[in-house]
Amino acid sequence: MKALTDLFREWMPHQRWFGSKGREWADVTEDGFFLDRGNPVVSVHRVRVAYADGGKETYLVPLSWRDHPVEELESALVGAVANDGRETYAYDALRDREATTPWLIHLVNASTVGPMHFHPAGVAYIPEGLPGDIVSGEQSNTSLIYGQEAILKVFRRLEPGLNPDVEVHDALRQAENKHIAPLLGHIAIDDPDPANAQATVAMLQTFVPNASDGWRLATASVRDLYAEGDLHADEVGGDFAGESERLGAATASVHADMAKVLPTEPADESWYAAVAAQMDERLTAAIEIVPQLAEHAEGLRALYASVADSREPVLRQRVHGDLHLGQVLRTATGWIVLDFEGEPARPLAARRELDSPLRDVAGMLRSFDYAARHMLVEQPDDAQRAYRAQEWAARNRAAYCTGYSTASGLDPCGESPLLRAFEADKAVYECVYEARNRPHWLMIPLNSLSRLTGPRSTSSE
């Protein structure tokens, strides 16, 4: 229906979950089916966008249909379509509370609706009949919370294959790992090309109420430290090091269980060389976007070369792939690790590749650095704050490594060229992100590169 594809062309580029803002559209097609014929009617559409640069993407867009405008849904309006001489109004069905019940009803019933298949995990209660409340602030996905029991994450960009978030959560549920929110079910959709695997549409997990995310807790600790002008990080009431140590132990637990229930493989020489080459390529591309990186290029390339020559033993395994303080929740009983889908911008196959657990450790160490230094953006010349930020970051990075080491028997933060290279590679990525989105934050990753490439640098500093 051309009227509908025209609406998608106008509406989608303005949505937070649309990942190709700024790319020129060459063509758009869609196919849809009815998920529910109640009131409102709910349809599900696969929108295929072809770009002028030759790229293609497929997005999932559920719509709810009304025969008149609904004022309280104005922000969710996709547009109006002529239907038998009158207009029918299409809304984003995930932001229309009355349209959110069919997903869980179909999961409970293990339904097949058109090309879509609902797979309950069969292990726990699913709150059938409750409406879902949308989670604000998400980027690449859209999530709905159903009461206090469950959270449905809908993957907006569709790719053939099982999403790692579903795969890893299912495996860790079988391992009875206590640091995850258990999987309650998932939804898949057939690919129009029968040669392709099904794509994952959504996953349902146990909701964790009354939890605090790691970033908020860590930055509150930093604010407490800044407020106490004459106390050290270990003397402030809001000291976070104990939580950092427990988080390190939780990370080690998750890594250990992933290695037990998912494939592993010892790293060989070709793997080290490939990792170093990929880092070098990313640096070359990043310098084009962030010229300030050039002054660190020699040190970074020397660090990457040390990885290519490294023979430190690495058992490659499935990893989180995008671990940071915003991906963990502190509950009354401990830390929960979320979102095992990896970096959504990377192809699904790349996110499922075996890697070193040190990549996750590096991501969390970078996150401690960000938590400590984000408030320096407002006062970049405050030497005392800069010193205190360094002190907080060093204390919490070391505590995290201690927790990981105590739980696993492995010291992740010793003199490992691979860990330092992973950290540096992440910081280069951060430089590109900040230059494009928050130029005033660019100082955070740029400053860290001096430490990471310095001669006496250690990863827990």
C-alpha positions in Angstrom: 0.0 0.0 0.0 1.7 3.2 -1.2 -0.1 5.4 1.3 1.4 3.3 4.1 4.9 3.2 2.8 4.7 7.0 2.3 3.8 7.3 6.0 6.7 5.1 7.0 9.1 7.1 4.9 8.0 10.3 6.7 7.7 8.9 10.2 10.5 6.4 10.7 13.6 8.7 10.4 12.3 10.6 13.4 12.1 7.6 15.7 14.9 7.0 18.3 15.2 3.3 17.3 15.8 4.1 13.6 19.5 3.4 13.2 20.2 5.1 9.8 19.3 8.7 10.4 20.8 10.9 7.6 21.0 8.1 5.0 19.1 8.8 1.8 16.2 6.4 1.1 16.1 5.0 -2.4 13.0 2.8 -1.9 10.7 1.4 0.8 8.4 -1.6 0.8 6.3 -3.3 3.5 4.3 -6.4 4.2 2.0 -6.8 7.1 -0.5 -9.0 8.9 -3.0 -8.7 11.7 -1.9 -9.6 15.2 -5.2 -8.9 16.8 -8.6 -7.9 15.3 -10.1 -6.5 18.5 -10.4 -2.8 19.5 -8.0 -1.4 18.6 -7.0 -3.5 15.6 -3.3 -4.3 15.8 -1.2 -5.1 12.7 2.5 -5.9 12.4 4.6 -4.6 9.5 8.1 -5.4 8.2 9.4 -2.3 6.5 12.2 -2.8 4.1 14.3 0.3 3.4 16.7 0.4 0.5 19.3 3.2 0.7 20.9 5.2 -2.0 24.3 3.9 -0.9 23.2 0.4 -1.7 22.5 -0.8 1.9 19.3 -2.4 3.0 17.6 -2.8 6.4 14.3 -4.3 7.7 12.4 -2.8 10.6 9.5 -4.1 12.7 6.6 -1.6 13.0 3.5 -2.7 14.9 0.5 -0.4 14.3 -2.8 0.1 16.1 -5.7 1.4 14.1 -8.4 3.8 15.2 -11.4 5.2 13.3 -10.9 8.6 14.9 -8.0 10.6 16.4 -7.1 9.9 20.0 -5.8 13.0 21.7 -3.7 11.2 24.4 -2.0 9.2 21.7 -1.0 12.3 19.6 2.7 11.7 20.2 2.4 8.1 18.9 0.5 9.0 15.7 2.1 7.6 12.5 -0.5 9.1 10.2 -3.9 8.7 8.6 -4.8 6.4 5.7 -7.9 6.7 3.5 -10.1 3.6 3.9 -13.5 3.2 2.1 -13.9 7.0 1.8 -12.9 7.8 5.3 -9.7 8.2 7.2 -8.3 5.5 9.6 -5.6 6.6 12.0 -2.5 4.5 12.6 -0.5 4.7 15.8 2.7 3.2 17.1 1.1 0.1 18.7 3.9 -0.2 21.3 3.0 3.3 22.6 -0.7 2.6 22.6 -1.4 0.9 26.0 -4.7 -0.7 24.8 -2.8 -2.4 22.0 -0.1 -4.1 24.1 -2.0 -7.0 25.5 -2.0 -9.4 22.5 1.8 -10.0 22.7 1.6 -11.8 26.0 -1.7 -13.6 25.2 -0.1 -15.1 22.2 3.0 -16.1 24.2 0.9 -17.9 26.8 -0.9 -19.8 24.0 2.3 -20.5 22.0 0.5 -19.1 19.0 1.5 -18.8 15.4 0.0 -15.7 13.8 0.8 -15.3 10.1 4.6 -15.6 9.8 5.1 -14.9 13.6 5.8 -17.7 16.1 5.4 -17.3 19.9 7.7 -19.5 22.1 7.0 -19.4 25.9 10.0 -20.7 27.9 7.5 -22.7 30.0 9.2 -22.0 33.3 7.3 -19.2 35.0 4.1 -17.2 35.1 3.5 -14.8 32.2 1.1 -11.9 33.2 -1.5 -12.6 30.4 -4.1 -9.8 30.0 -2.1 -6.9 31.6 -1.3 -3.9 29.4 2.3 -2.9 28.9 3.9 0.5 29.9 6.6 1.7 27.6 10.1 2.3 28.9 11.3 5.8 27.9 14.8 6.6 26.7 15.7 3.5 24.8 17.7 3.7 21.6 17.7 0.7 19.3 14.8 -1.3 20.9 11.4 -0.7 22.5 10.5 -2.3 25.8 7.2 -2.7 27.6 6.8 -3.4 31.3 3.8 -5.6 32.3 2.9 -4.9 35.9 5.8 -5.9 38.2 6.2 -9.3 36.6 7.7 -9.1 33.1 9.4 -6.9 30.5 9.1 -7.4 26.8 11.9 -6.1 24.6 11.0 -5.7 20.9 13.9 -5.7 18.5 13.1 -3.0 15.9 15.8 -3.9 13.3 15.3 -7.5 12.0 18.1 -9.8 11.0 18.0 -13.5 10.2 19.1 -15.7 13.1 18.5 -16.0 16.8 19.3 -12.8 18.7 22.2 -13.3 21.1 20.1 -11.8 23.9 17.7 -14.7 23.7 20.3 -17.3 23.1 22.5 -16.3 26.0 19.7 -15.8 28.5 18.2 -19.2 27.6 21.6 -20.8 28.2 22.2 -19.0 31.5 18.7 -19.8 32.7 19.6 -23.5 32.2 22.8 -22.9 34.1 20.6 -21.3 36.9 22.9 -18.2 37.0 21.7 -15.8 39.7 23.0 -12.7 37.9 20.4 -12.6 35.1 16.7 -11.8 34.8 15.3 -15.2 33.6 13.9 -15.6 30.1 10.1 -16.2 30.0 9.8 -16.6 26.2 10.6 -15.1 22.8 9.0 -14.3 19.5 10.4 -15.1 16.0 9.2 -14.4 12.5 9.8 -16.3 9.3 12.0 -14.7 6.6 10.3 -14.1 3.2 13.3 -16.0 1.8 12.9 -19.6 3.0 16.7 -20.0 2.7 17.2 -17.5 5.6 16.7 -18.3 9.3 13.9 -16.8 11.3 14.5 -13.4 12.8 14.0 -12.7 16.5 11.2 -10.2 17.0 11.1 -9.9 20.8 12.0 -11.5 24.1 10.1 -11.6 27.5 12.0 -11.6 30.7 11.3 -11.4 34.4 11.0 -7.8 35.4 13.3 -6.7 38.3 11.4 -4.1 40.3 13.0 -1.7 42.8 16.4 -2.0 41.2 19.0 0.8 40.5 21.1 0.9 37.4 24.9 0.8 37.9 25.5 4.2 36.2 23.2 6.1 38.5 24.7 4.5 41.6 28.3 5.1 40.5 27.8 8.7 39.5 26.0 9.4 42.8 29.1 8.1 44.5 31.2 10.4 42.5 29.0 13.4 43.4 29.4 12.5 47.1 33.2 12.5 46.7 33.2 15.9 44.9 31.0 17.3 47.7 33.6 16.4 50.3 36.5 18.6 49.6 39.0 17.1 52.1 38.2 13.4 52.1 39.6 10.6 50.0 37.5 8.1 48.0 37.7 5.4 50.6 36.6 7.9 53.4 33.3 9.1 51.7 30.0 7.7 52.9 29.0 7.0 49.3 32.1 4.9 48.5 31.3 2.6 45.7 34.3 0.2 45.9 32.4 -2.6 47.7 29.7 -2.6 44.9 32.4 -2.5 42.3 34.0 -5.6 43.8 30.7 -7.4 43.9 30.1 -6.4 40.3 33.4 -7.9 39.3 32.4 -11.2 41.0 29.1 -11.2 39.2 30.8 -10.6 35.8 33.1 -13.5 36.5 30.1 -15.7 37.4 28.4 -14.9 34.1 31.5 -15.5 32.1 32.1 -18.8 33.8 28.6 -20.1 33.1 28.7 -18.8 29.5 31.8 -20.9 29.0 30.1 -24.0 30.5 27.0 -23.9 28.4 28.0 -22.2 25.1 30.9 -23.0 22.7 34.6 -22.2 23.6 37.8 -22.4 21.5 41.4 -21.6 22.4 42.8 -18.6 20.6 45.4 -19.2 17.9 48.0 -16.9 16.3 45.6 -15.9 13.5 43.1 -14.6 16.0 45.6 -12.2 17.7 46.7 -10.9 14.3 43.0 -10.4 13.2 42.1 -8.6 16.4 45.1 -6.3 16.1 44.4 -5.6 12.4 40.7 -4.7 13.1 41.8 -2.3 15.9 44.3 -0.7 13.5 41.7 -0.3 10.8 39.2 1.3 13.3 41.9 3.8 14.4 42.7 4.8 10.8 39.0 5.4 10.1 38.5 7.3 13.4 41.4 9.7 12.8 39.5 10.9 9.7 36.6 11.9 12.0 38.6 12.9 15.1 41.9 14.5 14.0 43.0 14.9 17.7 43.5 11.1 17.7 46.5 11.5 15.5 48.8 12.5 18.4 48.0 9.2 20.1 48.3 7.1 16.9 51.9 6.0 17.4 51.3 4.7 20.9 48.0 3.0 19.9 49.6 1.2 17.0 52.4 0.0 19.2 49.9 -1.3 21.7 48.0 -3.1 18.9 51.2 -4.5 17.6 51.9 -6.0 21.0 48.6 -7.8 20.7 49.5 -9.3 17.3 52.7 -10.6 18.9 51.0 -11.8 22.1 50.8 -15.3 23.2 48.9 -14.8 26.5 46.5 -17.8 26.8 42.9 -16.9 25.8 40.0 -19.2 25.8 37.6 -17.6 23.3 34.0 -17.8 24.4 30.6 -16.0 24.1 30.8 -12.7 25.9 28.4 -9.8 26.7 29.8 -7.6 24.0 28.7 -4.2 25.3 29.2 -4.3 29.0 29.1 -1.0 31.0 27.5 0.4 34.1 24.3 1.1 32.3 23.8 -2.6 31.5 23.7 -3.8 35.1 21.1 -3.5 37.9 21.7 -3.6 41.7 18.9 -5.4 43.4 18.4 -6.2 47.1 20.2 -9.5 46.6 23.0 -8.6 44.2 23.9 -7.5 40.6 21.9 -8.4 37.5 23.5 -8.2 34.1 21.2 -7.1 31.2 21.2 -6.9 27.4 23.4 -9.7 26.0 22.7 -8.6 22.4 26.0 -6.9 21.9 26.4 -3.7 20.1 23.2 -3.4 18.0 25.0 -1.6 15.2 27.2 -4.6 14.5 25.9 -7.5 12.3 24.2 -10.3 14.2 26.8 -12.9 13.0 29.6 -10.7 14.3 27.9 -10.3 17.7 27.8 -14.1 18.1 31.5 -14.7 17.4 33.7 -16.1 20.2 35.8 -13.5 21.9 38.0 -12.9 25.0 36.1 -12.1 28.3 38.6 -9.3 28.6 36.6 -7.3 26.1 33.8 -7.2 28.6 36.2 -6.3 31.4 37.6 -3.5 29.3 34.1 -2.1 28.7 33.4 -1.9 32.4 36.8 -0.4 33.2 36.0 2.3 30.6 32.6 2.9 32.2 34.2 3.5 35.6 36.4 6.1 33.9 33.4 7.8 32.4 31.5 7.8 35.7 34.4 9.4 37.4 35.1 12.1 34.8 31.7 13.0 33.3 31.3 15.9 35.8 34.7 17.3 34.8 33.1 18.4 31.5 31.5 21.3 33.4 34.8 22.3 35.0 37.6 21.0 32.9 40.3 23.2 34.6 39.4 22.1 38.2 42.7 20.3 39.1 41.3 19.1 42.4 38.3 17.5 40.8 40.5 15.9 38.2 42.7 14.4 40.9 39.7 13.1 42.8 38.1 11.7 39.6 41.4 9.8 39.0 41.4 8.5 42.5 37.8 7.3 42.3 38.3 5.6 39.0 41.5 3.9 40.1 39.9 2.7 43.4 36.8 1.3 41.7 38.6 -0.2 38.7 40.9 -2.1 41.1 38.0 -3.2 43.2 36.2 -4.6 40.2 39.3 -6.5 39.2 39.7 -7.9 42.7 36.1 -9.1 42.7 36.6 -10.8 39.3 39.9 -12.4 40.4 38.5 -13.7 43.7 35.5 -15.2 42.0 37.3 -16.7 39.0 40.9 -17.3 40.1 42.0 -15.3 37.1 43.5 -11.8 37.4 41.9 -9.9 34.5 43.8 -6.7 35.2 47.4 -7.6 35.3 50.0 -6.6 32.7 47.8 -7.8 29.8 48.5 -6.1 26.5 45.2 -7.5 25.2 43.2 -5.8 28.0 44.9 -2.5 27.5 44.3 -2.8 23.7 40.6 -3.6 24.2 40.4 -0.5 26.5 42.2 1.7 24.0 40.0 0.4 21.1 36.9 1.2 23.1 38.2 4.7 23.9 38.8 5.3 20.2 35.2 4.2 19.5 34.1 6.6 22.3 36.0 9.5 20.6 34.1 9.0 17.4 30.8 8.8 19.2 31.4 11.9 21.3 32.7 13.9 18.3 29.4 13.1 16.5 27.0 13.4 19.4 28.5 15.3 22.4 31.6 17.2 21.4 32.0 18.7 24.8 32.5 15.1 26.2 35.3 14.3 23.8 37.9 15.2 26.5 36.9 12.1 28.5 38.1 9.4 26.1 40.9 11.5 24.7 42.4 12.0 28.1 42.3 8.3 28.9 44.3 7.5 25.8 47.4 9.2 27.3 47.1 6.9 30.3 46.5 3.8 28.1 49.4 4.4 25.8 51.8 5.6 28.5 54.9 3.6 29.4 53.9 2.9 33.0 50.2 2.4 32.4 48.4 -0.5 34.0 44.9 -1.4 33.4 43.6 -1.0 36.9 45.1 2.5 37.4 
